[in-house]
Structures are given as structure tokens and as C-alpha cells.
Amino acid sequence: MAQTPPGHGHTENLGAGKAIAVLTSGGDAQGMTPPVRAVVRVGIYTGAKVYFAPPGYQGLVDGGDNIKEATWESVSMMLQLGGTVIGSPPCQDFRTREGRLKAARNLVKRGITNLCVIGGDGSLTGADTFRAEWSSLLAELVKVGGTPPEEAKKSSYLNIVGMVGSTPPDFCGTDMTIGTDSALHRIMEIVDAITTTAQSHQRTFVLEVMGRHCPYLALITALACGADWVFIPESPPEDDWEDHLCRRLTETRVGGSRSPPIIVAEGAIDKHGKAITSAPPKNLVVKRLGYDTRVTILGHVQRGGTPSAFDRILGSRMGVEAVMALLEGTPDTPACVVSLSGNQAVRLPLMECVQVTKDVTTAMNEGRFDDALKLRGRSFQNNWNVYKLLAHIRPPSTKSGYTLAVLNVGAPAAGMNAAVRSTVRIGLIHGHRMLAVHDGFEGLAYGKLEEISWERVGSWTGLGGSKLGTKRTLPKKYFEEISATISNFGIHGLIIIGPPEAFTGSLELMEGRAKYEELCIPLCIIPATVSNNVPGSDFSIGADTALNTITTTCDRIKQSAAGTKRRVFIIETMGGFCGYLATMAGLAAGADAAYIYEEHFNIHDLQVNVEHLTEKMKTTAPPGLVLRNERCNENYTTDFIYNLYSEEGKGIFDCRKNVLGHMQQGGTPTPFDRNFGTKMGAKAVAWITGKIKECSRHGRIFANTADSACLLGMRKRSLVFQPITDLKEQTDFEHRIPKEQWWLKLRPILKILAKYNIELDTSEKAHLEHVTRKRISLESNI
């Protein structure tokens, strides 16, 4: 693993002479441990002293041995642990000024002027109060003689940085909080299991989902499992909801589809403020429809278990950002929260977020439900609008006269079926005739198409692989046959879901337009590949599922060495020439090195890595983990690296190797991939519908401009349509990867957390932003 050249900021000495305390407080959440690990290790890396304060604020109040200095080894083997290893009970003492005075005395004693708090809105509000009182607390300590004036002078101000750890993302201003993705994993595991038994017994299930004041978990669960109905506090059902619900369930059962569960968010109410729990829907279905109905209340199972890969990476990234924010802080810097907006790290004023969160509660209490929805943020609104389209609207009797075809291309990826389901149903809602193409471009050439109905795709959201079938064949040699198929079936637009073959194949179709007029129809590409190597998008459908598979496997492999002699595991991941999976799995599983094609390495780099790991294994017992992307180097193969480490580690550690192979392409899609695929399909249909109308002349479609063939991708904070011809310059066609990839900037974090002395690139550090409170207009095309 090559050493990263120095970046900006000389971060290795940024924390010299400073001290940081990290604590977790309030309700626990999976994923709280990774940010603790990151704060400790990055803090030590910068030269700062780092302290634990278990359990929570009580540790600050009690002082003594409760505030202990952390070491590098004290946070080893923690990434896979759920909850928080340093405790997070509520602290009544800290709510009083007397308690905060004790906490201040204990911090000043140790020279701690930087506090990192991981918790919910109550914990973070308490931290801000502590900071606001800091000067007066110091003055009181000096006055009563508890603290020498010179000690107080050295601790003249307190920096506060928060990270939101909460299974429901109930803290406004943040797209995702630490623990949310893991909670969705737990919920979807249960929903999938319940769905199979519901189908066997022809039962209806009502699931009540936790979430306190935020229905995000219930909403995403409904999207991810294709629920016919979800009750959330921000959108109370109409007074005749009972009739609508019974009609919906009857339609689903008559249509032959298995009945998805009814989802009830904790805190759901009707328009008159009356609580809706799991009981009313269950009693209604039994009494009016006579269906055998069961209730499952998920409860605290949602907060338990191993954190997902996303939460581990999120926590690690936020931990690094928190340390940087603390050490760069000044007396004038407001207390902030570090979080993620889209794919970007952001710093937000803590009390602005708290205020908007309170505004949501106020709006709910006053019955201003639309305002509450808007205050939840654009991401929540978009999820709700997509859900309403898929669940509350049915195809119109009046047809549009347009025909859309959807096909999967290349290798299968979990989440493809969710994208197809969304594409088909949104297309039908627009009044289009929807065709499913089997076996990719080859199937399009040979006429393997069928009209696909609403009911046919009903249960596809949670299915892995590709129900339509995929092939890597490109269309160039089939232009004549594909043109004939388009003409014979009257196709007006193509939605192509797949890896770089979808992108390359679409470019070929555009080239064919010069000779074949039938190819002059709008094209939309949705990226779907485990390798995450499609140009024009930071994420691809299927990559999250593969990443979680690798991370879980690495956890099990490392656990197999627990209690045995020192051992290093060499693990080969998929990805072609793209190192995304190896890098991100390295971050999520705590790898010591990750070899990828994008970061060239030589025998000297391998020697440095082997020596580094050898020194580590001499002093500590945790297993070593080395990841290798399958095509990172044609000569330094997995066998070569295994043999090298085995030889150089003789007498210190032994080695094992694992090639994970195609297990990375299998399995049921994660909640992220289901939700991502669903939203991408909805957005693609909305765009292509508008483009067909734009290109329609005298009853014919003629699309030959660059913007009539676009790729829908996530870029930083938003989904954008990009002409595929514009992406050609951004693509390394030989190696099937984008020329620039955002995740490469995370590799220094991987190395620093593995104890390499390199420079952390802070050229793209997050800056303080303000929380937007204005009314956000809904996306016009959804």
C-alpha cells in the first residue's frame, strides 16, 4: 500500500499540547464505537492526549478513574461491536449547575479543553449549555479555591463538537445519523423473514417500528419492502383511511401478490391527534376483511447487533472530522455537529440544528403537518413523495400512448430488481405501456420482450440478482436487429440498468443513430454494479450490499483467530480494476493495508507494509487484515502477497488467504440498495417521460441530441442527469473506471487508523454551514 504524499495542513502536530475527551451519552446506537475509535486514534496521531469519559456525562461529573487516558491498543477490535463500549446512560447530575461545576473541575485538572460528544439532541444540547457556562464555571472554581488561577487561565475556553448517534435520524440538518443504517438492516431482516411466513399462511402482518419522534425508519422500511400502507406522524391519514386500507389489501390479494406488511411508526396519529398503534389496523383487517392478521412490535431489537458497513465508515469519517474541528476551533467558533449531507462531510452549528428539531416538534403539536414534513428536510420529503407515488396511486385508465422498455445489462447486482419494480410501476402510473427485456442487449436484439404488469413486480424489491436476466453482450453487432425490435414493439424510450457495459452500450447506440433512425429514442442509464465503477456516479446500486458482505466475512475471518496465535489474513475482493470495495471494506473492517490498482505500489511499499505489520504483531495480539483488489497488479498477485507475508512473518505470525469470489454478488439487497434503486427508477421514468414529450414531433419520436441519452448518478449531494457523451472524457475505458474517484481521498484515513505516519489531506475539509429553514419546494418531476 503506497504511502500518500503530504497533503495540506501538517496535521501530525496539530494536537500537540492539547487534550480531547470523548464520551457517548443518551440512547445507544449501533455504530457509536467506530467514531470513538477514530477520535482516539486520530487524536493520538495529531499529538493530542485523548481521554475516555465512561459512562457518559456521569464520568465527567465523578472524575477520578472514570476519566482515563486512551491508548492506541485500547480501541482495537472494536469496529464490529454494537452499542457503545464506553457506556451512554442518562446523567441527572449533569442537568444541574452543581454537576456541571464538578465536571468542569475534573476537565481543568487534566487540561482538557476539547470535548467530543456522541449522542442525541438532549446530549448535544447539554454540551452546548456546558460550553456557554464555561467562563462562569471557571470563575466559580477559582473563587471557591477549587482551581488555581493559572490552571483556569490555560483552560479559558471549551471547544465542543458533536456527532449524532441515534437509530432514528431525529436531529434536523443531518441526512443520516450514526446507527440509522444498522437499524434499517435489523428491521429489514425481520421484515423479510415475516414476509415469507405471511405468504405461507396467507396472513397479513402489522409491524410497529421504533423511532420516537422521527418516522424515518418506518418510511424507509415501507419503501424497501414495498408496503401497501405506512402510518407516520407527519402525514396523518384521511378520515376514511379504513376504507382505503381495506381496498388496497383486497386489490393486492386479488392480484395474486403476497401481501406486504402494514408499517406503523411509533407516534403515528390520525388527523384528530388520536394515537394509531398496531392494534387499530389489525382489528380493522380482521373485522372487515376476515384476514388472519398478526402484530409484531420490533422494539429494542432495532438498536442491537453489529453495525453495518455504512455506519462504520460514517462513524470513522465523522470521528476524523470531529478531531479536526476541535483542534481548529477558537473561542469564537460555535459548537458544531459534524455530519454527512449526501456524500459530503459538513459542519453545522449545533444550536441551529437543535432549534430546527424543536421547530418540528412545535409544528406537530400545532397540527402543521406539512410544515413538519418540510422541516424534516429535502431527503425525507423525496422519500415520502416516492412512497406515495408507489403506494397510493394506481395506473390511470387513460394511457399516454408511449412505450418504455427496461433492461438489465452486465453482471447482476443486488438492488437491480428494486430499480426495475420502481421503473415499471412509475411508468404505469404515467400511463405508459411497460416492456421488460430479458437477457440485456442480446435479448433486445432477439425480441425477448414481454409486457409487464403492476402485479408482476410486486415482490421484487427484496430479491437479489436480476429477475430479467443479464448478459455482458454489447449492442454494436446487433444494430439492425435492435432497430427492428424497437420498431416492431413501438418503443419510445429505453431505461438501461447496469455496470460500465450499460454506459458503453448506450454510447454505441448513440453512434448507431447516424445509420438507424429507430435508435433515435431517449436513453437513461441507471448505474448498478458491485464494483461501483460507473462514471458519473459516486454510488452504484449493489455496491452497498457487496460491501456489507465483505465486511461481515472479514469480521468472521478475524474472529476465527481470536484466542489463537498471531495471524494475518490476506483477502481478495472483487471490483475489477476499481478499488472501491477493497478500500471501503478496509475502513469498515479495520484493515492494516488495502492494495488497489488506482494507487500504484511497488516492492518497496510491500516491504514497508510487511515491516509495519511485523512490528505491530510483536506487541499486540489482534489479527492482521490485508485486502487486495483482484486486479490491483498483475504481478503482485494474492498468492505472491500471501507468500511474502508468510515468509517475512515467520516466528512472529502466520498467514491465511481467502478469495471471496462471487459471494459478493449474491444475497438480498441491503436497505440502502433497495431504497436507492427505488428512487433511481422513479426519477429515471420522470426524466425520460419529459424527454419523450420534448422529442415528439407530429406523433413521432426523434431524439438525436447529446442530452437525449443521459446517465442518472449521485454526485456529492444530489441526483443528476448527465449526457453520456460528456462522461467520455472522464472515463478510463481500458480499465473500466472513472478517471477521478471521490473515495480515494478516504484512503489516508484508512492508513492513519492503521498507525501509518502519513499526512492527512485536509484540502477538502468541511466548512461550517448554516441549516436551511426555508420551505423547500418538492421536486417538480416526481
N, C-alpha and C positions, 0 to 999 in steps of 0.2 A: 504494500500500500504506500504509494509515493507520498513524500512529505509535501504539505501545502506550502507554497511560497508565502512570505509575510504579507498580511493584508494591511488594514488601516487601524491605527489606534494604540498599538503596543499594549495589548490587553493583559499580558502576563504580569505586569507590575501595577495594574490599575487599582488593585485592592490592598497594596502594601500599607500596613499600619492601620487597617480598618477591620471592623468586626461585624458579622452578619448573624442574626438569629432567625431560624426558620421554624415555623410551627404550623400545625393543622388544627382547625377548630370548626365546631358545628357538626353537622351530619357528615358521616364519612361517604366516600365515593371511590369506586374503582379508579385507579389511575392517580391517586394522590401521592403514591410512593415515588413514581418516576420524577416528578418535579422536585421532591425532597432530595433525591439522589443527584439531580442536575445542579441544584443550588449548592449543595455541599461540594461537589467536585469542581464546578466552575469557580466557585468562591475560592477554594484552595488553589486552583490554577492561577487565579489573579493575584495571589499573595495574601488574601484576606484570611482571617480566622473565622470559622463558621461554627455556630453552636446550634444544637437541638434544644427545644424547649418543651419536652413532653410533660404532662399531657395537655396540649393546647395552652390557652392563656393561664391556666392554673399553674403551669410550670413557671411562667414569668412571675406570678404572684408569690409562689412558695420559694423560688430561688434555690440556693444550695445545690445539691446534686441533681436537681431537676433541670438545671441549665448546664449542659455538658458539651465540651468541645467535640466536634465531629472529626473523624478521620476518613481518609480515602476508603479504607477497608470496611468502615462501619456501614457503608451503603452498598456493599457488594451483594450480589444475588437477591436484589430487591425488586427488579422490574416486573417480575411475574406475580408479585404479591398483590392481592386485593386490599381494599380498605386503606388504612394508614398505619404504618408501623410505629409512629410516634404518638398515637392517640389523638382523639379530637372531641373529648366530652365538652359540653357547655360549662361555662365557668361563671357562677353567680358573683364571686368575689370581684371579678374584673369589671362588673357592671357598676361598682361603687368607686368613688374617688379614692377611698382608702385603699382599695385593692390595686388601683392603677398607680397609686403612690408607691406601694411595695414593689410593683413590677418595675417602675422607673428606677428605684434604688438598686434593684438587682441587675438591671441593664447597665447602669452607670458604673457599678462596681467592676464590671468586666469590659468596660469601654465599648459596649455595643450601641451603635447609633444607626444601625440599618436593620429593619425588621421586614421579613417576608412572611406574609400571612396567606395560607391556602384555606379557603372556606367559602361560605355563602355570604349573602348580603349582610346578615347580622354581624358576623365575624369581621367583615371588612369595614362596616360602619363603626364598630368598636375600635378598630385600629386607627381610623381617622380621628375619632374623638381623643384617643390617646396622644396622637400627634398634636392636635390642636391645644391640648392641655400641657404639652411637654415643658414649655418655659415656666409655667406657673408651678408645675410639679417639681422642677429643679430648684426653683426659688424656695419652695416649702422645705425641700430636703436640706438645703443649706441652712435655712433658718432654724430648723429643729436640731441641727447638728448631725444629721444622719449621713451627710455627704460633704467632704471637704470642698471648698470653693474651686480649687484648681481642677478637681475631678469633674465638677459640674461644667466648668468652662470648656473642657475637652469634649464634652457631650452636649454642646449648646443647641444642637437641633437633631431631630429624629427623621430619618427617611423611611417612608412606608411604601411598599409595593405589594399589591395583592394579586393572587391568582384564584379564579373562581373554580372551586371544586364542589360540584353539585350534580346529582344524576339528572334532575330536570334543569335545562338551561334557563333558570328563572331570573337571571341577572341581566337586565337590559343593556344593550350595547355590545354583547358578545354573541357570535353566531353559534359557537359550541363551547360548553364548559367541560372541564375535566370530569369524566365519569359518564357523560351523556351517551357516547357511542357504546361503551361497555354495557350500560343499562339496556340499550336497544338490542344488543346481542342476546342478553339474558331473556328479554321479552320475546324476541323472535324465535328463540329455541323452543320456548314453551308454546307459542302460537303454532309453530309448525307441528309440534307433537300433538297438540289438541286438535288441529285440523284433520289429522289422519284418523283419529278416533271418532271425530264428528262425522266424517264421511262414512266410516264403517257402520255406525249406528244410526245414520240419518238424523243426527242431533243438531240442535242449534246451541252454540255456546255464547255466553256473555262474559267478557273479560273486563275486569276493573283494573286500571293501570294507575300506579302511584304517580305523583307529580306535584303534590302540594298545590301551589298557586299557579303552576305552569303546565299547560296541556301538551307541550311539545312531544313528549314520549308517546302519548295516546295518538296524536295526529300522525307522526311518522310511522307508528305501528300500523295504523289504518292504511296508509299509503303502501307500506311494504308488504302487507298481507292481502290487499285488495278488499278490505272490509266494506260491507254494504252500508254500514252506519257507524258514525262515531259521535259521541256526545262530548263537547268541550265547553268550558265555562264561557269563553269569549263569543260563542255563537249559539245561544240557546235555541232549541228547535221551535218551530211554529206550534201554535196551539193544537193543530191537527196532526202532530207528528206521529201519533199512534197509527193513524190510517196509512200514512206514507210508509212507515216502517214495515207494517204488515204486507202492504202491496209489494214493497221491494223484496222481502223474503220470499213471498209467493212467486214472483217473477223468476227469481234465481233458481228456486227449486223446480218450477215447471220447465225452465230452460235446460234442466239436466245438469246444472253446475253444482258442485259441492258448496255447501253454504259456509261462507267465511264468517268468522266471529263478529259479534257486535262489540265495539270497543267503547268503554265508558271511562272518561278521565276523572280522576279524583277531583272533587269540587264542581262537577258539572251541575248545571241548574237549568230550569225552564225559564220562560220569559217573565214569570211572576216571582222569580227568585227561589222557587222551591227546589230542594236538592234532588238530583237524579242519581241514584246509586245503581248498582247492578240489579236490584230487586224489581223495580218497575218494568224494565224491558223484558225481564224473564217472565214475570207474571202475565204481561200482555201477550207474549208469544204463546204461552201455554193456554191461556184462557180463550184467546180469539182464534188462533190457528191450530191449536191442538198438537203443536210440535213438542217432542221430547226436548227439554231445554235444561242446560246445566250452567252453573255460575262458577267462575274461577276468579278469585281475588289474588293477584300476584304478590302484593305486599313487599316485604323487605328482600325477597329473593332478587329483586332488580338491582339492589345495591351491593350484592355479593359477587364473589367469583374473581377470576383473573381479568385484569384489564385488557382491552382489545389493543391491537397494534396501533390504531389511530390515537387512543388515549395515551399510550406510552410515548409516542412521538410528540403528540401535543404537549404532554407534561414536560418532556425533555426540552423542547423548543422554548416553552414558556419559562422554564427554570433558568435557562441561559439568558433570556431576555430580562427576567426579573433581576438577576445579578447585575447585568449591565445598567439597568435603570437605577438600581440602588447606588451603585458606585459612581454614576454620573450625576447623581442628584445634588441639589444645592438647597439652601434654606428656603429659596423661593419656588422650588419645584413642588407642585401639588402632589398629594398622594395619588398614585395611579394604579390602574389594573392593567396587567398585560394579558392579551387575548389574541384570538385569531379572527380575522374578518376575511371570509373566503379562504384564500391561501396565504394571506399576508399577516405577519405579526404586527400588532398595533398596541399602543399605549393609550389608555383612556382615563380622563380624570375620574377618580373613584366616586366622588360625591355626585357628579353628574349622572353616572350610571345608577347610583342609589336613588337619586331623585326620579329618574325616568321609571325605575322599577316601582317606586311608590306611586307614580302617576298611573301606572297600570292598575294597581290595587284601587286607587281612588275612582278611576273610570268604571271599574267593575262594580264597586259599591254603589255608584250613582246610576248604574244601568246604561252607561255609554259604551256599549259593546263594540261598536265599530271603531271608536277611538282606542279602545283597549287592543284591538287587533292591530291597528296601525302602530301603536307604541311598541308592540312586540318586535317590530322590525320587518324589513322587506322579505327576508328569508322565510320568516314564519308565514307572512301573507301569501307568498308564492306557493308554499306547500299547501296552504289551506285552499287556495284557488284551484290548484291542480286536483286536489282531492275532490272538491265539489264537482268539478267537471266530470271526473271518472265515476263518481258515486251517485250524484244527484240528477244528472242529465242523461237522457236517453236519446238515441238516434231519431232525428226528425222524419216525419213522413214525406216531406218534400226533399228530393235529392238535389245535389249540387250539379250533377252531370259529369263530375270529374272522377277519374280512377287513379288511385295511388297503389304502387307496388312496394312491398318491403322485403328485403332480403338480408341474410347474414353471410358474411364473407370471411375467409381465412380460418384460423383456428378458433374453436369455441371458447367462450369466456362467460363466467357466471354473471348473470345480470342481463345477458342478451335477451332472454325471454321476457323479462320485465319491460325492456325497451320496446319489444315487438308488441306486447299487450297494450301498452300505453299508446303506441303509434296506431294500432288498429282501432282501438276504442275512440280515441280523439278524432281519428279520421272519419269514423262512422257518425260521431256527433256533428261533424262539419257537413254531413250529408254525402260524403264520398263513398264510392264503391272501393272496397279494400281487397287487394290481392296479396296472397302470401307466395313467395318464390322459394322453392326448395332447392338446396344444393348450390347456392350462390350464383355467380355469373354463368356457370355452366348450366344450371337449371333454368336461368333466364333464356339462354340460347335454345335449349331443347323444349321449352314450353312447359316446364314443370311448375305450373301456377295453379292456384285454386282460390276461389273467392272465400274469404274468411269472415266468420260471424262474430258478433259480440260474445256469445256464449262460449265459443270455441277457445278463446284465450283467457277465460275467466280465472283459471287456477294456475296460470303460467308464472306469476310473479316470483314465487319461491322455488322455481325449478332451475337447476343448474344446467350447464351445457347449452345446446341450441336445438329447440324443437323443430326449427325449419331445416336444420342441416347446414353445414358449411363446407366449402372447398376453397383451396388456395388459388384455383384457376383464375387467370386474368382475362378480361373480355376481348382483347385486341384481335385474336384469331377468330372470334365469333361475331364480328360486327354485323355481318349480313343476317345471321340467324337471330341475333338480339333485335335488330331493326324490325325483322318480320314479326317477332313476338310482340314488340311494343305496338306495332300496327294492328296485329290480329286481336289483341286484347284491349286496345284503345287506352293505353297507359299514358297518363298526363304528367306523372312525376314519380321519381324513384327515391326511396329512403334506404340508404345502404349502411348497415351496421357492421363494423368490423375493425381489424387492425390496419397496418400500413397497406395491405392489399386493397382495402376499401378506398383508401386515398389514391393509390397508384392506379387502380382500376377505373376510378372516376376521371382521373386525368386522361386515361386512354379513351374513355367515352367522349370526353370533350374534343380530343383530337379527331375522333371519328365523325364529329358533327359536320366537318367540311365535305364529307362524301355521302353521309347518310342523314337525311333530314329528320328521320324518325328519332334520332338521338338528341335532337334539339328540344329537350324537355328539362325542367328543373331537376337538379340532383341535390340531395342533402346527405352528408356523411356524419354518422354518429360514431365516435371512437369507442371501440370495445376490444380490449386485449389485456391479458395478464401482464404483458411486458411494459405497458404504459409508454409506448414509443411512437405514438401517432403525433405528427407535427400539428401545431395549432391548438393543443390542449394540454393543460397541466395534469389532468387526470383522464383515465380511460375506464370505462365500465369493465369490471372484472379484476382490476389490479388490486383493489382493497381485499377482495376475497382471497386472492393468491397470497397477498402479504400476510394475512391472518393465518393462513395455512402454514406458511413458512415459520412464522413467529411461534405458533403453537408447537410445531415439530421441534424447533430449536429448544424450547422450554423442556420438552420431554427428553430430548437427547442430553441436555445438560443435567437434568435430574437423574439420568441413568448413572452418572458418575458421582453422585452425591455419596459421601462416605467411603469412596474408594480412593486409590492413589491418584495423584495429579494426572489429569488427562486433557488433551487438546483435541477438539473436533474440527475437521475440515469438511465444510458443507458446500455442495454445488447447487446453485439456484438456476432457474430458467431466466429468460429475458432476452435471448439472442445477444446482440451487441449492446443492449441497453442495461445499465447497471442500477436501474431504479429499485428492483426487488432486493438485490444484494445490499444496497446502501440503506434502504429504509428498514429492512429486516435486521440489519446490523444495529441500527439505532433502537429498534423495538426490543431486540433480544439481548443487547449489551455485548456486541461482538468486539473482539480485540483488533480485528482487521477485516476489511472487505475489499476484494480485488475486482476492479471493473475495467472495461475497455476505455471508457472516457477519460480515465486518469491513468495514463501510461506509467508502468513501473518496470524496473529492471532488477538484475540480480542483487545490486547493492541495496535497493529498497527491501527486497525479500530478506536479506541478511539483517537489516536494521529491525524488521518486524520480528524475526526469529529471536534475536538477541533481547529485544524488549520483552517478549513473552517469556523467554527463559528467566530473565531477572524477576519478572512478576511471579512465576511459578515457584521460584526458590523461597519466596517469603509468604505467599498466600496459597490456599488450597482450592479456591473456586475453579471450576473447569474453564479452560480457554475455548474460545469460539472464533473460528476464522471462516468467513464466507467468500465464495468465489463465483462470480458470474460466469455462466457456461462458456462464453466466447470472449473472455477478457483478454486472453493471449493464447495464440496457437501453440506456443512452445512451453509456456509455464502452465501446464495442464493441472487438473486436480490431482492426478497421480504424482506429478512432479512435486507439487507443493506438499502433498502428504508425505512423500519420501524425504523431502528436505527437512520438514519439521520433525519427522521421526528420527532422522539421523542426528540432527543438532540438539534434540531434546533428550538424548539417551542419558539415563541416570537421573533425569530431573522430571520428565513427564513422558507419557506415551501418547500415541495418536490413534484416532479412528477417523474414517471418512464416510460420508453419506452423500449420495446423489439423489436429490429429492424427486426429480423427473416430473412425470405428468400428473402426479397427485396435486400439483399446484394449479392445474386447470380444472380440477373436479370440485365436487362439493356444492352445497346450496349457497346461493349468493348471500353476502352479508347485508345487513340493513342499509348500509351506505350504497352498495351497488344496486339494490332494489330501488331505493329512492332516487338515486342518480339516474338510473335507466328510465324510470318512470317520468321524471321531469324532462329528460332529454328528448324522449319520444313525443311528449306533449308539445314541447317548444318547436321541434322539427316539423311537426304537422302544421302548426300555426304559421310558420315561416313559408313552407312550401305551398300552402293554400294561397297565401298572399302573392307569392311569386307566380303561380299559375295564372291567377287573375291578371297580374301585371303583364304577362307574356301572351295573353289571349287576344287574338285578332280575328274577327269575323268567324268565330266558332272554332278556330284552330289555335294550337299552342306552338309558338315558335320562340325558343329560348336559346340564344347563341352568344349572350354577353358573359363576361367573366363572372359577374355576380349572380348568375343563374345556377352556378354549381358551387355550393358552399359547404364548409365543414363547421359543425357546431362544436365549440370547445369551451372549456373553462379556462379563462385567463385571469389569474390573480383573484379578483373579487366578483367576476361576473361571467355569465354565459354569453358568448358572442359568435356571430356567424362571420366566417372569413372566406372569401373566394379562394378556392383551392389553387388557382394559378399563382396567387400571391404567396402561397406557402412553399412553392417550389424552391425559392432561394433559401428558405430556412431549413431545408431537408438534406440530410446526407443519405442519398438513395442507396449507395453501395452497402452501407451498414444499417439501413432501415432505422435511423434515429434522427431526431431533430438536432440541428447544429448547436442550439442553446437549450439547456435544460435547467429548470429552476432549482431542482433538488440537489444539484451539485454543490450549491452554497451551504448545504447542511452537512457536508462531509467533514469539515473541520470540527463540528460539534461531536460527531462520532469519534474522531481521533482524540479530542481533548478528554472526553468521557472515558476513553481507554488509556488515559495517562500519557499521551504524547505531548511533548513540549513544542507546540507549534503556535503560530499566531492566528488568533481568531479574527476572521474578516468581518469587520463591523461597518463596511461601506454601505450596507443596506439596512442599517439598524432602524427599528421602529421609532417614529416620532410621535409626540403627544398629539392626539386628535380629539376633537370635541364630538360628543354624542349628538346625532341629528335628532331633533324633536319634531321637525316639520312633518306635516302629513305627506305620506309617500303615496303617489298615485300608483295604482295597480298596473301591472304590465298590460299594455293595450292589446298585445297579441295572444293573451291567454284568456 
